[in-house]
Structure formats: structure tokens, C-alpha cells
Amino acid sequence: MRVTGKNVFNELDIKNIRRVYLSNNFKDKNIIDFIQKNNIKYVLSEQKVLDNMLKNNQGIIIDINDYEYKNIDIIDDNFVIILDHLEDPHNFGAIIRTAESMGIKNIIIPKDRSVVVNETVMKCSAGTLNHVNIIQVVNLVNAINYLKERGFFIYGAEADGLNYKSVNYSEKRCLVVGSEGKGISHIVRKNCDEIISLPMRGHINSLNASVAAAILIYEMGD
């Protein structure tokens, strides 16, 4: 997998870096010194060569190992996020970034019909993906039951739920965010303990998934 950007490079685990492509005009001395000091393989190329590989690259493209998803038994904290078939990698990356900013370590996604960790997610998460575990599961309901058995209360975000500010959140809590177009699936909603919502007072009746998730994450994380 290839990713781009200085911030992404600075957050990467050196063990995952296979090769770095740098523009001949690349000027970040700290990154260049780090690459040379750690004997990381690198290639100098014309900027147009890098642009043909990946756009908006800031003069640096990093060839890394594919992301290794974690197992659900890694969870050891009190706030978990489940993304129910989210599809947009930009939303995924933004949610990862918000989660990390609140110290949330674990995000669960389904294996099928869902966004995966790719170069867009890496870039949108601004390197924070390296501090958050992405857990990929075959069945979200089984994951929810696993969390319930360990004392988690499951909150689903939907338009017809309780006002998010009126809820007394459990100490161990899980926020479920649905897909951009369909929201939370019927079977997942059925297994949530509480449905919460953001009140809409304008002419639109919903928010972007990552925006809604950010508001709820900060409220529930207080």
C-alpha cells in the first residue's frame, strides 16, 4: 500500500516502511536525515513521476505493508466505536482522527461491504491511525454481544433517538455509527441498548457521518 504526506510519514512505524519515494525538490531535512540514519530504502524522482503515482503527495510517497487488522479481544478500555458498513474513506479517516483525539483506542468495522484501511484513510486520519486499533469482524451482532458480556452499553446513533444531551452514559459505552446512506442496519439497531440522536433545527435532517460521530464522541467522552 502506498500513502503520502509528511505527517503520515512522521507517524508511521519504521518497521512498516518498505520504501520511500522523494521528489528531487523535497526539502524536509528532518525526514531526509531520518531516512538516511535508519537506512530506509528511498528513491529520488522528478515530481511529475510522483504525481503519476499518487496525487497531492507533498513530494513524498511511502510504500508500506498492508494494514494488519486487530482482533476484538484486544479491547481493554471503556469506550469503543462500531462503524456499521460505513463506505466513505474520508469519513472513516476523520472518525479515526476524532477518536484518537479523545483517547479512544478501538474501532470495530465489518469485514464485508465496508470501507477498509487504504491510502485515503491513512491520509485523512493524519497519521493517527497508528494509535488506534481497527478491529475487523465477520459479524457485528456477535461483536456487540461480546461487548455486552463485558459490561458495555450500546448506543446507536439515529435520527429518531433520544436527544444525546439528555442521556446519562454508562461508564463502559459503545457508539454505533451507521452508513452514510442507510444508517444503522435493522439487525444492529435491534441489538442496541439505546438509540440517541442529534436534534436538527435547520432545513437539513442529517449531518455528515464523521461530523455527527465527532459531536457524539466528544459528548460521550466527557
C-alpha positions in Angstrom: 0.0 0.0 0.0 1.2 3.5 -0.8 0.5 6.5 1.3 1.5 10.2 1.1 2.3 13.2 3.2 4.8 14.4 5.8 2.5 13.9 8.8 1.7 10.4 7.8 5.4 9.6 7.4 6.3 11.0 10.8 3.6 8.8 12.5 4.5 5.6 10.7 6.1 2.7 12.5 9.5 2.3 10.8 9.1 -1.5 10.7 6.1 -1.0 8.3 8.1 1.2 5.8 9.3 -0.7 2.7 10.5 2.1 0.5 10.2 5.9 0.2 9.9 7.9 -3.0 11.1 11.5 -2.7 10.8 14.4 -5.1 14.1 15.9 -6.2 12.8 19.1 -4.7 11.9 17.6 -1.4 13.3 20.0 1.3 12.3 18.5 4.7 15.7 17.9 6.2 14.4 16.1 9.3 12.7 13.5 7.2 15.7 13.1 4.9 18.0 12.7 7.9 15.7 10.2 9.5 15.5 8.1 6.3 19.3 8.0 5.9 20.0 7.5 9.6 17.7 4.4 9.7 18.9 3.0 6.4 15.4 3.2 4.8 15.3 2.4 1.1 14.5 5.5 -0.9 14.3 6.7 -4.5 14.7 10.2 -5.8 12.4 11.1 -8.7 11.0 14.0 -10.7 7.9 15.5 -9.1 5.8 14.5 -12.1 6.8 10.9 -11.6 5.4 11.0 -8.0 2.3 12.8 -9.2 1.6 9.9 -11.6 1.9 7.5 -8.7 -0.4 9.5 -6.3 -1.8 13.0 -6.4 -1.3 15.6 -3.7 1.7 13.8 -2.3 3.8 16.7 -0.8 6.8 15.3 -2.5 6.9 12.1 -0.5 5.2 8.7 -1.2 5.7 5.8 1.3 5.4 2.2 0.3 4.2 0.4 3.4 2.9 -3.0 4.4 -0.8 -3.5 4.2 -2.7 -2.7 7.4 -3.0 -5.6 9.9 -6.4 -5.6 11.5 -6.7 -6.4 15.2 -8.8 -9.0 17.0 -11.7 -8.0 19.3 -10.0 -9.5 22.3 -7.5 -6.6 22.3 -10.2 -4.3 23.8 -9.3 -3.2 27.3 -10.7 0.3 27.7 -14.2 1.8 28.3 -15.2 3.5 25.0 -15.4 1.6 21.7 -16.8 2.7 18.3 -18.6 0.5 15.9 -19.0 1.6 12.2 -21.9 -0.2 10.7 -20.9 -0.6 7.0 -19.5 2.9 6.6 -18.4 3.4 2.9 -16.6 6.7 2.6 -12.8 6.5 3.4 -12.8 10.3 4.1 -15.4 9.8 6.8 -13.5 6.8 8.1 -10.3 8.7 8.3 -11.9 11.7 10.0 -13.6 9.5 12.6 -10.3 7.8 13.4 -8.7 11.2 13.9 -11.5 12.3 16.2 -11.4 9.0 18.2 -7.6 9.4 18.7 -8.0 12.9 19.9 -10.3 11.6 22.7 -8.0 8.8 23.6 -10.3 6.1 22.1 -8.2 3.1 21.1 -10.6 0.7 19.3 -12.9 1.0 16.3 -14.8 -2.1 15.0 -15.8 -2.5 11.4 -17.4 -5.4 9.5 -15.3 -7.5 7.1 -17.8 -7.2 4.2 -19.5 -4.3 2.5 -17.5 -1.7 4.4 -14.7 0.8 4.0 -11.2 -0.6 4.6 -7.9 0.9 5.6 -6.4 2.3 2.4 -4.2 5.3 1.4 -7.1 7.7 1.6 -8.0 6.6 5.2 -4.3 6.9 6.1 -4.1 10.4 4.8 -7.4 11.7 6.2 -6.5 10.3 9.6 -3.3 12.4 9.5 -1.2 9.6 10.9 -3.4 8.9 13.9 -4.3 5.5 12.6 -1.1 4.3 14.1 -2.5 5.0 17.6 -5.9 3.4 17.1 -6.7 -0.3 16.6 -9.0 -1.1 13.7 -10.8 -4.4 14.5 -12.4 -6.2 11.6 -15.1 -8.7 12.5 -17.3 -11.1 10.4 -20.5 -10.3 12.3 -21.3 -7.0 14.1 -24.1 -8.5 16.2 -21.6 -11.0 17.6 -19.2 -8.2 18.3 -22.0 -6.3 20.1 -22.8 -9.4 22.2 -19.1 -9.8 23.0 -19.1 -6.2 24.3 -22.3 -6.6 26.3 -20.9 -9.6 28.0 -18.1 -7.4 29.2 -20.4 -4.7 30.6 -20.7 -2.3 27.7 -23.9 -0.4 27.0 -24.5 0.0 23.3 -25.7 3.4 21.9 -26.8 3.6 18.3 -26.9 7.0 16.5 -30.1 7.5 14.6 -32.4 10.5 13.7 -35.3 9.2 15.8 -33.5 8.6 19.1 -33.3 10.4 22.4 -31.6 13.8 22.5 -27.9 12.9 23.0 -27.6 15.6 25.8 -30.4 14.0 27.9 -28.7 10.7 28.3 -26.7 9.5 31.3 -24.0 7.5 29.6 -22.7 4.2 31.0 -19.1 4.0 32.2 -18.4 1.3 29.6 -20.0 2.5 26.4 -20.0 1.7 22.7 -21.2 4.2 20.0 -22.6 2.7 16.8 -22.5 4.9 13.7 -24.3 3.8 10.6 -23.5 4.1 6.9 -23.8 7.4 5.1 -27.0 6.5 3.1 -28.8 3.8 5.1 -27.8 4.5 8.7 -27.7 1.6 11.2 -28.9 -1.7 9.8 -32.1 -3.2 11.3 -30.4 -6.1 13.0 -27.7 -3.9 14.5 -30.3 -1.4 15.7 -32.3 -4.2 17.3 -29.3 -5.1 19.4 -28.5 -1.6 20.6 -29.5 -0.7 24.2 -30.3 2.9 23.4 -30.9 5.0 20.3 -29.6 8.6 20.6 -29.8 11.5 18.1 -28.6 15.0 17.4 -31.5 17.5 17.3 -31.9 19.1 13.9 -33.3 22.7 13.9 -32.4 23.8 10.4 -33.7 22.8 6.9 -31.5 19.6 6.7 -32.4 16.5 8.6 -29.0 14.8 8.9 -25.3 15.5 9.2 -22.3 14.0 7.6 -21.4 10.7 9.3 -18.0 12.0 10.5 -19.4 15.3 11.8 -22.2 13.5 13.8 -19.7 11.0 15.1 -17.4 13.7 16.3 -20.2 15.5 18.2 -21.3 12.3 19.9 -17.8 11.1 20.7 -17.0 14.4 22.5 -20.2 14.3 24.4 -19.9 10.7 25.4 -16.2 11.0 26.2 -16.6 13.8 28.8 
